[in-house]
Amino acid sequence: MKKVLFISLIFLAFAKGDAQILDPVKWTTKIEKKSETNYILTFNGIIENEWHMYSQFTPDGGPLPLELIFKNQKGNYNLIGKAKESKTSTVFNEIFGVDETFFVKKAQIQQEVSITNPKTTKIEVDLNYQVCKQSCINQEKNFSFTIPETSTPSLETNSQPVINETDTTKTASLEPSLGSSSVIEATPEQIIASGNKPDSQRGLWSIFIIAFLSGFAALLTPCVFPMIPMTVSFFTKQSKTKAAGIRNAIIYGVSIIIIYVVLGWLVSWIFGAGALNALSTNVWFNIIFFVLLVVFAASFLGAFEIMLPNSWANKVDNQADKGGIVGILFMALALAIVSFSCTGPIVGTLLVEAASKGGIAPIIGMFGFSLALALPFMLFAMFPGWLQSLPKSGGWLNTVKVVLGFLELALAFKFLSNADLVLQLHLLEREVFLAIWIAIFGTLALYLFGKITLPHDSPTSHISVGRLSFGLLVLSFTIYLIPGLWGAPLKLINAFPPPIEYSESPLGFGGSGNNTTSVVLPEGAKLGPHQIVVFEDYDKGLAYAKTVNKPIMLDFTGYACVNCRKMENNVWSDERILSILKNEVVVISLYVDDKRELPRTEQRISKSTGSEIETIGDKWTEFMITKYKTNTQPLYVLTDLEGNSLNVAKPTISYVSVSEYETWLKTGVSGFNK
């Protein structure tokens, strides 16, 4: 009898292996008394191996960010500052086209509160988050903190909160982090598989290199380049010995570095590392960035000069006449002020880009920029003979300035695109974005070929070979962009334009996409990935399936589900799979994170989960949990017209290979046709 029972238990374990309610994050909470009225609420999460949980720093348009909702706050307590996080990792997600920030193995969130009502005894908090591996789960956990009646330093609880998988319609706030965020080039799965801690220095190195190259670009502008021989000659002639001249030039270069690094430090200090991260994903901040870069671009193109007040330059110049180390420092400051009309837009652009990274990135950016700016002054002072090899100043310096203006104008539209993606206005879709870039770089090519002149250009009868070569390079890039209007992926610039799905014609046009116009869609259907006819309403999809007598494939998915997009891009796109999905089944896609509210008459409390069913996503989440005993996405189910699973051995399937998915589909379809 024991053997029979044991075998039965093993069978049940295997039978339920693919359909279970997963809970990959185990939470404990703690409340610490900081003062008579202030307390620190701490959430500690232990994340199972191979899973990762998204941070509140993940921007809109990507996976779902973590969110804290304080339920009984009004009149009882206030939040002090912003919630803080432990160390996270940040990677670029090519599917959504945004940086995603996430926790691996463990997470800690802390929030300080101040009690305003002495009668307050509890603080109720909902914690919403998305946790992913090969599938994703959207969870809501409910916590209750009891305010200590005595002066006990802290109270800790290990009890698990009730799971509530439904989402809320609120937007996650972006807060400063308790730890640091590592910016790396890898997927969350690769980070977890490697077992290595992500290295934040990679992101800072990229900022440094970009800033260093920008510093060299600033050297080649009309405001800076002529200053090199003048300044070097001053140090070599005014100094009593060669060694003194070299020493003064080095002090001058170091002073330049100090000035710009202090500027970067001020930006980080004024805004704070976390605030910079939050601002970089804010709609209005992205719009401000766009306006700033357009202004900088217009200045470089010759519309006007951005200059600091002349009185500043005069006062600094008077201090420079005093000599000594202080005088040299003011000479460096004078260079920064006098050359601001050329360096200002570059510095501003660098600070904007560094601000989007947060942390000490502005300091690293300004160090790289100033190092490139200072090096020539120091090196030419050490080796004056090199001055003879410098090209003469001339119209080419303004050409460099104009080219930088075109580049800044192109970059500006990336920030405007970010704002449009978050608001989902569809004003700057992929085709419009690419058309603007084609116009910008096409005009730049004409400028380099001498067909267009701008206000500060010198008259010329011919163009140099170098300018011609660069013009051909820009023209080639412009031609490369054109197929993107017809749906080409443009992998070289994948991070800049909106994703292919965010376009007027996501399936392409003018080529193979032309046949989309001949497709007659059933009532309630739409064209989904790869021109597959899909329904997003279960009842309408079921009615159509009965009409055509085909099995149903339920696709439990999410707008913010990374692995759902990977399955669609990598598996559904295979001709063997595509043929089945288009011709042999009726696809019904049910979005578990659909935030649209249900009619009031349909809103209720779930009898099976105890969750509030308020949105369409809540409805499909409850359906998935109740019917299939799982809460992960993607989840695929093949059913007959009565809702019975067709794959008896494997009723559901998730993130799998093409061959496994094909076998599963064919098994289910053949079962329906028997």
C-alpha positions as CSV (number, residue, x, y, z in Angstrom):
1,M,0.0,0.0,0.0
2,K,2.9,2.4,0.9
3,K,4.5,1.7,-2.5
4,V,1.2,2.5,-4.3
5,L,0.9,5.7,-2.4
6,F,4.5,6.7,-3.1
7,I,4.1,6.0,-6.8
8,S,0.9,8.0,-6.9
9,L,2.6,11.0,-5.2
10,I,5.4,10.9,-7.8
11,F,2.9,10.8,-10.6
12,L,1.0,13.8,-9.2
13,A,4.2,15.7,-8.8
14,F,5.2,15.2,-12.5
15,A,1.7,15.8,-13.7
16,K,1.6,19.2,-12.0
17,G,5.2,20.1,-12.9
18,D,4.2,22.4,-15.8
19,A,1.2,23.9,-14.0
20,Q,1.8,25.4,-10.7
21,I,1.6,28.7,-8.9
22,L,5.2,30.0,-8.7
23,D,6.5,32.3,-6.0
24,P,10.2,32.9,-6.8
25,V,10.6,35.8,-4.3
26,K,10.4,35.2,-0.5
27,W,9.9,38.3,1.5
28,T,10.5,39.3,5.1
29,T,9.9,42.8,6.5
30,K,11.3,44.8,9.4
31,I,10.4,48.1,11.0
32,E,13.0,50.2,12.8
33,K,12.4,53.2,15.0
34,K,14.6,56.1,14.0
35,S,13.1,58.8,16.2
36,E,9.9,59.5,18.3
37,T,7.9,59.8,15.1
38,N,10.0,58.3,12.3
39,Y,10.4,54.7,11.3
40,I,12.3,52.8,8.6
41,L,10.3,50.2,6.8
42,T,12.5,47.5,5.2
43,F,11.5,44.8,2.6
44,N,14.0,42.0,2.2
45,G,13.5,39.7,-0.8
46,I,15.3,36.4,-1.5
47,I,15.1,35.6,-5.2
48,E,15.3,32.0,-6.4
49,N,18.2,31.0,-8.6
50,E,17.8,31.9,-12.3
51,W,15.1,34.4,-11.6
52,H,15.4,38.2,-11.6
53,M,13.0,40.9,-10.4
54,Y,12.7,44.3,-12.0
55,S,13.5,47.5,-10.1
56,Q,11.5,50.6,-9.8
57,F,14.1,52.3,-12.0
58,T,13.1,50.3,-15.1
59,P,11.7,53.0,-17.4
60,D,8.2,53.1,-19.0
61,G,8.0,51.1,-22.2
62,G,9.9,48.1,-20.8
63,P,9.2,45.4,-18.3
64,L,6.9,46.3,-15.4
65,P,8.8,48.2,-12.6
66,L,8.5,47.5,-9.0
67,E,6.0,49.7,-7.2
68,L,5.2,50.5,-3.5
69,I,1.6,51.6,-2.7
70,F,1.0,52.9,0.8
71,K,-2.7,52.3,1.4
72,N,-3.6,54.1,4.7
73,Q,-1.3,57.1,4.4
74,K,-3.7,60.0,4.4
75,G,-3.9,61.7,7.7
76,N,-1.8,59.0,9.4
77,Y,1.8,59.3,8.2
78,N,4.0,60.9,5.6
79,L,6.7,59.4,3.4
80,I,10.2,60.9,4.0
81,G,12.1,61.2,0.8
82,K,12.1,58.4,-1.7
83,A,12.3,54.6,-1.4
84,K,15.8,53.3,-1.6
85,E,17.0,50.1,-3.2
86,S,20.0,47.7,-2.8
87,K,22.4,47.0,-5.6
88,T,20.9,46.4,-9.0
89,S,22.1,45.6,-12.6
90,T,21.1,47.5,-15.7
91,V,21.2,46.2,-19.2
92,F,19.8,47.4,-22.6
93,N,16.8,45.4,-23.7
94,E,16.7,45.1,-27.5
95,I,13.1,43.8,-27.5
96,F,11.7,47.0,-25.8
97,G,14.6,49.4,-26.8
98,V,15.1,50.6,-23.2
99,D,17.5,50.0,-20.3
100,E,16.0,47.5,-17.8
101,T,17.1,47.5,-14.1
102,F,16.7,44.4,-12.0
103,F,17.7,42.5,-8.8
104,V,19.4,39.1,-8.8
105,K,19.4,36.7,-5.8
106,K,18.3,39.3,-3.3
107,A,16.7,42.7,-3.0
108,Q,16.2,45.3,-0.3
109,I,13.8,48.3,-0.4
110,Q,13.7,50.8,2.4
111,Q,11.2,53.7,3.0
112,E,11.3,56.2,5.9
113,V,7.9,57.3,7.2
114,S,6.9,59.9,9.8
115,I,3.8,59.3,11.9
116,T,1.5,62.3,12.0
117,N,-1.4,60.6,13.8
118,P,-0.5,59.2,17.3
119,K,-3.4,56.8,17.0
120,T,-1.8,55.1,14.0
121,T,-0.9,51.5,14.8
122,K,-0.4,49.9,11.4
123,I,1.0,50.8,8.0
124,E,-0.5,48.9,5.0
125,V,1.7,48.5,1.9
126,D,1.1,46.8,-1.4
127,L,4.3,45.7,-3.3
128,N,3.8,45.1,-7.0
129,Y,6.6,43.7,-9.1
130,Q,7.5,41.5,-12.1
131,V,9.9,38.6,-11.8
132,C,11.2,36.7,-14.8
133,K,13.2,33.7,-15.8
134,Q,12.1,31.9,-19.0
135,S,8.7,33.1,-18.1
136,C,7.4,36.1,-16.2
137,I,5.1,36.6,-13.2
138,N,3.3,39.8,-12.2
139,Q,2.7,39.7,-8.5
140,E,1.2,41.9,-5.8
141,K,2.1,41.2,-2.1
142,N,0.3,42.8,0.8
143,F,2.3,43.8,3.9
144,S,1.2,45.2,7.3
145,F,3.7,46.9,9.6
146,T,2.7,47.3,13.3
147,I,4.0,50.4,14.9
148,P,6.0,49.5,18.0
149,E,4.5,50.7,21.2
150,T,7.8,50.7,23.1
151,S,11.2,51.9,22.2
152,T,12.2,48.5,20.7
153,P,14.8,49.3,18.0
154,S,13.3,47.0,15.4
155,L,10.6,44.4,14.8
156,E,11.1,41.7,12.2
157,T,8.6,39.3,10.6
158,N,9.2,36.2,8.5
159,S,5.6,35.5,7.7
160,Q,4.8,35.4,4.0
161,P,2.2,37.9,2.7
162,V,-0.8,36.8,0.7
163,I,-0.1,36.5,-3.0
164,N,-2.3,38.7,-5.3
165,E,-1.2,38.4,-8.9
166,T,-3.3,41.2,-10.3
167,D,-1.7,44.5,-11.4
168,T,-2.5,48.0,-10.5
169,T,-3.0,50.9,-12.8
170,K,-0.6,53.2,-11.0
171,T,2.8,54.1,-12.4
172,A,5.9,53.2,-10.5
173,S,7.8,56.1,-9.1
174,L,11.5,56.3,-9.8
175,E,13.6,56.6,-6.7
176,P,17.2,56.9,-5.6
177,S,19.0,53.6,-4.9
178,L,20.4,52.4,-1.6
179,G,23.2,50.6,-3.5
180,S,24.7,51.1,-6.9
181,S,23.5,50.2,-10.3
182,S,25.7,48.3,-12.7
183,V,25.4,49.1,-16.4
184,I,26.5,46.2,-18.6
185,E,26.0,44.6,-21.9
186,A,24.4,41.3,-21.3
187,T,21.0,39.8,-20.7
188,P,19.7,39.1,-17.2
189,E,19.9,35.4,-18.0
190,Q,23.5,35.7,-19.0
191,I,24.4,37.5,-15.8
192,I,22.7,34.8,-13.7
193,A,24.2,32.0,-15.6
194,S,27.7,33.4,-15.4
195,G,27.6,33.7,-11.6
196,N,29.7,36.9,-11.9
197,K,28.8,40.1,-10.3
198,P,28.0,42.8,-12.9
199,D,30.7,45.4,-13.4
200,S,29.5,49.0,-13.2
201,Q,32.8,50.2,-14.6
202,R,31.8,49.1,-18.1
203,G,29.1,51.7,-18.3
204,L,31.4,54.4,-16.9
205,W,34.1,53.4,-19.3
206,S,31.7,54.0,-22.2
207,I,30.9,57.4,-20.9
208,F,34.6,58.2,-20.4
209,I,35.5,57.2,-24.0
210,I,32.6,59.1,-25.5
211,A,33.5,62.2,-23.4
212,F,37.2,61.9,-24.4
213,L,36.4,61.8,-28.1
214,S,34.0,64.7,-27.6
215,G,36.9,66.6,-26.0
216,F,39.0,66.1,-29.1
217,A,36.1,67.3,-31.2
218,A,35.9,70.4,-29.1
219,L,39.6,71.0,-29.8
220,L,38.8,71.3,-33.5
221,T,36.3,74.2,-33.1
222,P,37.1,77.8,-34.0
223,C,37.0,78.9,-30.3
224,V,39.6,76.4,-29.0
225,F,42.0,75.4,-31.8
226,P,43.6,78.8,-32.3
227,M,44.2,79.0,-28.5
228,I,46.7,76.1,-28.5
229,P,49.7,77.8,-30.2
230,M,48.9,81.1,-28.4
231,T,48.8,79.5,-24.9
232,V,51.8,77.3,-25.4
233,S,53.9,80.2,-26.7
234,F,52.9,82.2,-23.7
235,F,54.2,79.5,-21.3
236,T,57.4,78.9,-23.2
237,K,58.3,82.6,-23.6
238,Q,57.2,83.9,-20.2
239,S,58.8,81.2,-18.2
240,K,62.5,81.7,-17.2
241,T,63.4,78.1,-18.0
242,K,62.1,75.3,-20.2
243,A,61.3,73.2,-17.1
244,A,59.2,76.1,-15.6
245,G,57.3,76.4,-18.9
246,I,56.5,72.7,-18.9
247,R,55.5,72.9,-15.2
248,N,53.2,75.9,-15.8
249,A,51.6,74.2,-18.9
250,I,50.9,71.0,-16.8
251,I,49.4,73.1,-14.0
252,Y,47.3,74.8,-16.7
253,G,46.1,71.5,-18.1
254,V,45.3,70.1,-14.6
255,S,43.4,73.3,-13.9
256,I,41.2,72.7,-17.0
257,I,40.5,69.2,-15.7
258,I,39.7,70.4,-12.2
259,I,37.2,73.1,-13.6
260,Y,35.2,70.6,-15.7
261,V,35.3,67.8,-13.1
262,V,33.9,70.3,-10.5
263,L,31.2,71.1,-12.9
264,G,30.3,67.3,-13.2
265,W,30.5,67.0,-9.5
266,L,28.1,69.9,-9.0
267,V,25.6,68.3,-11.4
268,S,25.7,65.0,-9.4
269,W,25.6,66.8,-6.1
270,I,22.7,69.1,-6.9
271,F,20.5,66.5,-8.5
272,G,21.7,63.4,-6.7
273,A,22.5,60.0,-8.3
274,G,19.0,58.6,-8.0
275,A,17.3,61.8,-9.1
276,L,19.3,61.8,-12.3
277,N,18.2,58.2,-12.9
278,A,14.6,59.3,-12.3
279,L,14.8,62.4,-14.4
280,S,16.3,60.5,-17.3
281,T,13.1,58.4,-17.6
282,N,10.7,61.3,-17.0
283,V,8.6,62.6,-19.9
284,W,9.2,66.3,-19.3
285,F,12.9,65.9,-18.6
286,N,13.2,64.1,-22.0
287,I,11.3,67.0,-23.6
288,I,13.6,69.5,-21.9
289,F,16.7,67.5,-23.2
290,F,15.2,67.7,-26.7
291,V,14.8,71.4,-26.6
292,L,18.3,71.9,-25.1
293,L,19.9,69.9,-27.8
294,V,18.0,71.6,-30.6
295,V,19.2,75.0,-29.2
296,F,22.8,73.7,-29.0
297,A,22.5,72.4,-32.6
298,A,21.1,75.7,-33.8
299,S,24.0,77.5,-32.2
300,F,26.6,75.2,-33.9
301,L,24.8,75.7,-37.2
302,G,25.3,79.4,-37.0
303,A,21.9,80.7,-36.0
304,F,23.3,82.5,-32.9
305,E,26.2,82.2,-30.4
306,I,25.7,80.9,-26.9
307,M,28.0,83.1,-24.8
308,L,28.5,83.8,-21.1
309,P,28.5,87.5,-20.0
310,N,31.6,89.4,-21.1
311,S,31.9,90.8,-17.6
312,W,32.7,87.2,-16.4
313,A,35.6,86.9,-18.9
314,N,37.0,90.4,-18.0
315,K,37.0,89.6,-14.2
316,V,38.6,86.2,-14.7
317,D,41.2,87.7,-17.1
318,N,42.1,90.3,-14.5
319,Q,42.7,87.6,-11.9
320,A,44.9,85.7,-14.5
321,D,47.3,88.6,-14.7
322,K,48.3,88.0,-11.1
323,G,50.6,85.1,-12.1
324,G,51.5,82.1,-10.0
325,I,49.4,79.0,-9.6
326,V,46.3,81.0,-8.9
327,G,46.8,83.1,-12.0
328,I,47.2,79.9,-14.1
329,L,44.0,78.5,-12.6
330,F,42.2,81.7,-13.7
331,M,43.7,81.4,-17.2
332,A,42.2,78.0,-17.5
333,L,38.9,79.4,-16.3
334,A,39.1,82.1,-18.8
335,L,39.6,79.5,-21.6
336,A,36.5,77.7,-20.4
337,I,34.5,81.0,-20.5
338,V,35.8,82.4,-23.7
339,S,35.4,79.1,-25.6
340,F,31.9,78.5,-24.2
341,S,30.2,79.3,-27.5
342,C,31.9,76.2,-28.9
343,T,32.3,73.9,-25.9
344,G,29.1,74.8,-24.1
345,P,26.8,72.8,-26.4
346,I,29.2,69.8,-26.3
347,V,29.4,69.9,-22.5
348,G,25.7,70.3,-22.2
349,T,25.1,67.3,-24.5
350,L,27.6,65.2,-22.5
351,L,25.9,66.2,-19.2
352,V,22.5,65.3,-20.6
353,E,23.8,61.9,-21.7
354,A,25.7,61.3,-18.5
355,A,22.6,62.3,-16.4
356,S,20.6,59.5,-18.1
357,K,23.2,57.1,-16.6
358,G,23.0,58.5,-13.1
359,G,25.6,58.0,-10.4
360,I,29.0,59.5,-10.9
361,A,28.7,59.4,-14.7
362,P,28.6,63.3,-15.0
363,I,32.0,63.4,-13.1
364,I,33.5,60.7,-15.3
365,G,32.2,62.4,-18.4
366,M,33.6,65.8,-17.5
367,F,37.0,64.1,-16.6
368,G,37.2,62.5,-20.0
369,F,36.2,65.7,-21.8
370,S,38.6,67.9,-19.9
371,L,41.5,65.4,-20.2
372,A,41.2,65.4,-24.0
373,L,41.0,69.2,-23.9
374,A,44.0,69.6,-21.6
375,L,46.4,67.1,-23.1
376,P,47.4,69.1,-26.2
377,F,48.3,72.2,-24.1
378,M,50.5,70.0,-21.9
379,L,52.1,68.0,-24.7
380,F,52.8,70.9,-27.0
381,A,54.4,72.8,-24.1
382,M,56.7,69.8,-23.5
383,F,57.5,69.4,-27.2
384,P,57.2,72.9,-28.8
385,G,58.5,71.5,-32.1
386,W,55.2,69.7,-32.6
387,L,53.4,73.0,-33.1
388,Q,54.9,73.1,-36.7
389,S,52.8,70.0,-37.6
390,L,49.5,71.6,-36.6
391,P,47.3,72.6,-39.5
392,K,46.5,76.2,-40.0
393,S,43.3,77.7,-38.7
394,G,40.7,78.2,-41.4
395,G,37.2,77.4,-42.6
396,W,37.6,73.7,-41.8
397,L,37.2,74.6,-38.1
398,N,33.7,75.9,-38.7
399,T,32.9,72.8,-40.8
400,V,33.7,70.7,-37.7
401,K,31.4,72.9,-35.7
402,V,28.6,72.5,-38.2
403,V,29.0,68.7,-38.3
404,L,28.7,68.6,-34.5
405,G,25.5,70.7,-34.9
406,F,23.9,68.1,-37.2
407,L,24.9,65.3,-34.9
408,E,23.3,67.1,-31.9
409,L,20.1,67.7,-33.9
410,A,19.9,64.0,-34.7
411,L,20.5,63.0,-31.1
412,A,17.8,65.4,-29.9
413,F,15.1,63.4,-31.6
414,K,16.1,60.3,-29.6
415,F,15.0,62.1,-26.4
416,L,11.7,63.3,-28.0
417,S,11.1,59.7,-29.1
418,N,11.6,58.6,-25.5
419,A,8.8,60.9,-24.4
420,D,6.5,59.9,-27.2
421,L,7.0,56.2,-26.4
422,V,6.2,56.7,-22.7
423,L,3.0,58.7,-23.5
424,Q,2.1,56.4,-26.4
425,L,1.1,59.4,-28.5
426,H,2.4,57.8,-31.7
427,L,3.4,61.2,-33.0
428,L,7.0,60.1,-33.6
429,E,6.7,56.5,-34.8
430,R,9.5,54.6,-36.4
431,E,8.9,55.8,-39.9
432,V,8.7,59.5,-38.9
433,F,11.8,59.2,-36.8
434,L,13.8,57.6,-39.6
435,A,12.5,60.2,-42.1
436,I,13.8,63.0,-39.9
437,W,17.2,61.3,-39.6
438,I,17.3,60.7,-43.3
439,A,16.6,64.4,-43.8
440,I,19.3,65.4,-41.3
441,F,22.1,63.2,-42.5
442,G,21.1,63.8,-46.2
443,T,21.4,67.5,-45.6
444,L,24.7,67.0,-43.8
445,A,26.0,65.0,-46.9
446,L,25.0,67.9,-49.2
447,Y,26.8,70.3,-46.8
448,L,30.0,68.3,-46.9
449,F,29.8,68.1,-50.7
450,G,29.7,72.0,-50.7
451,K,26.1,72.2,-52.1
452,I,24.9,74.0,-49.0
453,T,26.6,76.8,-47.1
454,L,25.8,78.2,-43.7
455,P,26.3,81.7,-42.1
456,H,29.9,81.3,-40.8
457,D,31.3,79.3,-43.7
458,S,34.2,80.7,-45.7
459,P,33.8,80.8,-49.5
460,T,35.6,78.0,-51.2
461,S,36.1,76.9,-54.8
462,H,36.7,73.2,-53.9
463,I,36.5,70.7,-51.1
464,S,39.3,68.6,-49.6
465,V,39.7,64.9,-50.1
466,G,39.1,64.4,-46.4
467,R,35.8,66.3,-46.5
468,L,34.7,64.4,-49.6
469,S,35.5,61.1,-47.9
470,F,33.5,62.0,-44.8
471,G,30.7,63.2,-47.1
472,L,30.6,59.8,-48.8
473,L,30.5,58.1,-45.4
474,V,27.5,60.2,-44.3
475,L,25.8,59.6,-47.6
476,S,26.3,55.8,-47.3
477,F,24.8,56.0,-43.8
478,T,21.8,58.0,-45.1
479,I,21.2,55.3,-47.8
480,Y,21.5,52.6,-45.2
481,L,18.6,54.3,-43.2
482,I,16.1,54.3,-46.1
483,P,15.1,50.6,-46.1
484,G,14.1,51.1,-42.4
485,L,11.1,52.9,-43.8
486,W,10.0,49.6,-45.2
487,G,10.6,47.6,-42.0
488,A,14.3,46.8,-42.2
489,P,15.7,46.2,-38.7
490,L,18.7,48.6,-39.0
491,K,20.8,46.7,-36.4
492,L,23.6,49.3,-36.5
493,I,21.4,51.9,-34.9
494,N,18.9,49.6,-33.2
495,A,19.1,51.5,-29.9
496,F,18.1,54.9,-31.4
497,P,14.8,54.7,-33.4
498,P,11.5,53.4,-31.8
499,P,11.0,49.6,-32.0
500,I,9.6,48.1,-35.2
501,E,6.3,47.5,-33.4
502,Y,5.9,51.2,-32.7
503,S,5.3,52.2,-36.3
504,E,2.6,53.1,-38.8
505,S,3.0,49.7,-40.4
506,P,4.6,47.2,-38.0
507,L,4.4,44.5,-40.5
508,G,6.2,46.4,-43.3
509,F,4.9,47.9,-46.5
510,G,6.0,48.3,-50.1
511,G,7.4,44.8,-50.1
512,S,6.2,41.6,-48.6
513,G,3.9,43.5,-46.4
514,N,1.7,44.5,-49.3
515,N,-0.5,41.5,-49.0
516,T,-1.7,42.7,-45.6
517,T,-4.2,44.9,-47.5
518,S,-5.9,41.9,-49.0
519,V,-6.5,40.2,-45.6
520,V,-10.1,40.3,-44.5
521,L,-10.1,40.2,-40.8
522,P,-12.9,38.4,-38.8
523,E,-15.0,40.6,-36.5
524,G,-12.9,41.3,-33.3
525,A,-9.6,40.2,-34.8
526,K,-6.4,42.0,-35.6
527,L,-3.1,41.3,-37.3
528,G,-0.6,40.3,-34.7
529,P,3.1,39.4,-34.9
530,H,4.1,38.1,-38.4
531,Q,0.6,38.9,-39.8
532,I,-1.0,36.2,-37.7
533,V,-4.7,36.8,-37.2
534,V,-5.3,37.1,-33.4
535,F,-8.2,37.8,-31.1
536,E,-7.8,39.6,-27.8
537,D,-11.3,38.8,-26.6
538,Y,-11.9,35.2,-25.6
539,D,-15.6,35.1,-26.5
540,K,-15.1,36.6,-29.9
541,G,-12.2,34.2,-30.6
542,L,-14.2,31.2,-29.4
543,A,-17.2,32.2,-31.6
544,Y,-14.9,32.4,-34.7
545,A,-13.2,29.1,-33.9
546,K,-16.6,27.4,-33.8
547,T,-17.5,29.0,-37.2
548,V,-14.3,27.7,-38.9
549,N,-14.1,24.5,-36.8
550,K,-10.5,25.0,-35.7
551,P,-8.8,24.4,-32.4
552,I,-7.9,27.3,-30.1
553,M,-4.5,28.4,-29.0
554,L,-4.7,30.5,-25.9
555,D,-1.7,32.8,-25.6
556,F,-1.4,34.2,-22.1
557,T,1.0,37.1,-22.6
558,G,1.8,40.6,-21.4
559,Y,2.7,44.0,-23.0
560,A,5.8,44.1,-20.6
561,C,6.7,40.4,-21.0
562,V,10.2,40.1,-22.5
563,N,10.1,36.4,-23.1
564,C,6.7,36.7,-24.8
565,R,8.3,39.0,-27.4
566,K,11.3,36.6,-27.7
567,M,9.0,33.7,-28.4
568,E,7.1,35.7,-31.0
569,N,10.3,36.9,-32.6
570,N,12.4,33.7,-32.5
571,V,9.8,30.9,-32.5
572,W,6.6,32.1,-34.1
573,S,8.7,33.5,-37.0
574,D,9.9,30.0,-38.0
575,E,8.1,28.9,-41.2
576,R,7.0,25.6,-39.6
577,I,5.4,27.4,-36.6
578,L,4.0,30.3,-38.7
579,S,2.2,28.0,-41.0
580,I,0.4,26.3,-38.1
581,L,-0.5,29.5,-36.3
582,K,-1.9,31.1,-39.5
583,N,-3.8,28.1,-41.0
584,E,-4.5,25.4,-38.4
585,V,-5.5,27.2,-35.2
586,V,-7.3,30.3,-33.9
587,V,-4.9,32.4,-31.8
588,I,-6.5,34.2,-28.8
589,S,-4.0,36.5,-27.0
590,L,-5.0,37.4,-23.5
591,Y,-2.9,40.2,-21.9
592,V,-2.5,39.7,-18.1
593,D,-1.2,43.3,-17.7
594,D,-4.0,45.0,-19.7
595,K,-4.7,48.1,-17.5
596,R,-8.1,48.9,-19.0
597,E,-10.8,48.8,-16.4
598,L,-13.7,46.3,-16.7
599,P,-17.2,47.6,-16.6
600,R,-18.4,48.2,-13.0
601,T,-20.8,45.3,-13.3
602,E,-17.9,42.9,-14.0
603,Q,-15.6,44.1,-11.2
604,R,-15.6,41.7,-8.3
605,I,-13.5,39.9,-5.7
606,S,-12.2,36.6,-7.0
607,K,-13.5,33.6,-5.1
608,S,-10.4,31.5,-6.0
609,T,-7.6,34.0,-5.4
610,G,-9.2,36.6,-3.2
611,S,-7.9,39.3,-5.5
612,E,-9.8,42.4,-6.7
613,I,-10.8,41.9,-10.4
614,E,-10.9,45.4,-11.7
615,T,-9.1,45.4,-15.0
616,I,-9.1,43.2,-18.2
617,G,-5.6,42.0,-17.1
618,D,-7.0,40.9,-13.7
619,K,-9.7,38.9,-15.5
620,W,-7.3,37.0,-17.7
621,T,-4.9,36.4,-14.7
622,E,-7.7,34.9,-12.7
623,F,-8.7,32.7,-15.6
624,M,-5.1,31.5,-16.0
625,I,-4.7,30.7,-12.3
626,T,-8.1,29.1,-11.8
627,K,-8.1,27.0,-15.0
628,Y,-4.4,26.1,-15.5
629,K,-3.0,26.5,-12.0
630,T,-0.1,28.7,-13.0
631,N,0.8,32.4,-13.0
632,T,3.6,32.6,-15.6
633,Q,3.8,34.1,-19.0
634,P,4.2,33.3,-21.8
635,L,1.8,30.4,-21.4
636,Y,0.3,28.5,-24.3
637,V,-2.7,26.2,-24.2
638,L,-4.3,24.2,-27.1
639,T,-8.1,23.6,-26.5
640,D,-11.0,22.2,-28.3
641,L,-14.2,24.2,-28.8
642,E,-15.4,23.2,-25.4
643,G,-12.3,24.5,-23.6
644,N,-10.8,21.1,-23.0
645,S,-7.0,20.8,-23.3
646,L,-5.9,18.8,-26.4
647,N,-2.4,17.9,-25.2
648,V,-3.2,15.5,-22.4
649,A,0.5,14.7,-21.6
650,K,1.5,18.4,-21.7
651,P,-1.5,20.6,-21.4
652,T,0.5,23.9,-21.3
653,I,3.8,25.0,-22.6
654,S,5.9,28.1,-22.1
655,Y,9.3,29.4,-23.3
656,V,10.7,26.5,-25.4
657,S,12.6,25.8,-28.6
658,V,11.2,25.8,-32.1
659,S,11.3,22.0,-32.4
660,E,9.6,21.4,-29.0
661,Y,6.9,24.0,-29.8
662,E,6.3,22.4,-33.2
663,T,5.9,19.0,-31.7
664,W,3.5,20.3,-29.1
665,L,1.4,22.2,-31.7
666,K,1.2,19.2,-34.1
667,T,0.2,16.8,-31.3
668,G,-2.7,19.1,-30.2
669,V,-3.9,19.8,-33.7
670,S,-3.9,16.1,-34.6
671,G,-5.8,15.4,-31.4
672,F,-8.5,17.9,-32.5
673,N,-8.8,16.5,-36.0
674,K,-9.3,12.8,-34.9
